[in-house]
């Protein structure tokens, strides 16, 4: 996504640098916040999100969030294939952009619907030539 395509709440969060005021562990220690942000409903996927968060270094998590929020890319390649979860709160489908939409998925669509996404990617790759 280009910076201008990020949801307004993320751009405001970045502009106000709110993430820098929160302690590193905040993003890892709140399992309800994580499952809500990632749009995860399935209990197995919730456990996976929590396990990933617990095993992530807090410094890495904080740095990653900072880099995402300070990203200023505006270049969108012509051959871009977008795959979005229909219920993605973090990076929702961009209005007017061509995208393959995964119904009943949020930001964790790559895990929730791995085989469907893998098939989509294989079709795109086969059609490149």
Residue, then its C-alpha position, 0 to 999 in steps of 0.5 A: x500500500x502507498x502511505x496515502x492508502x493507509x486507513x485514517x486512524x493509522x495515519x493519525x496514529x503515525x502523525x501524532x507518534x502515539x506508538x512511541x509513547x506506548x511501552x514496547x510490551x503494550x503491543x505484545x501483552x494485550x491478547x484481546x487487542x491483538x485478536x481484535x486488530x488482526x480480526x481473528x475469530x478462530x480459537x486456534x488462530x487466536x492462540x497462534x497470534x498470542x504465541x507469536x506475540x509472546x515470542x517476539x522481542x519487544x524491541x523488534x515489535x516496537x521498531x517494526x511498528x515504528x517503521x510501518x508507521x513512518x513508511x512513505x512509499x507512494x509508488x504502486x507497481x502496475x503489475x501489483x496483485x493485492x490480496x485483502x481480507x474483507x474484514x481487515x482492520x489494519x490494511x483494508x481493501x483500498x477503494x478503487x484498487x483491483x484486489x482479490x478479496x478473501x471473505x470472512x478474513x481479516x489481516x490474518x487471511x494468509x493463515x486463515x485461508x492459506x490454501x486459497x491464497x496459495x492457489x491465487x498466487x499460483x494463478x497470478x504467477x502462471x499468468x505472468x508470461 
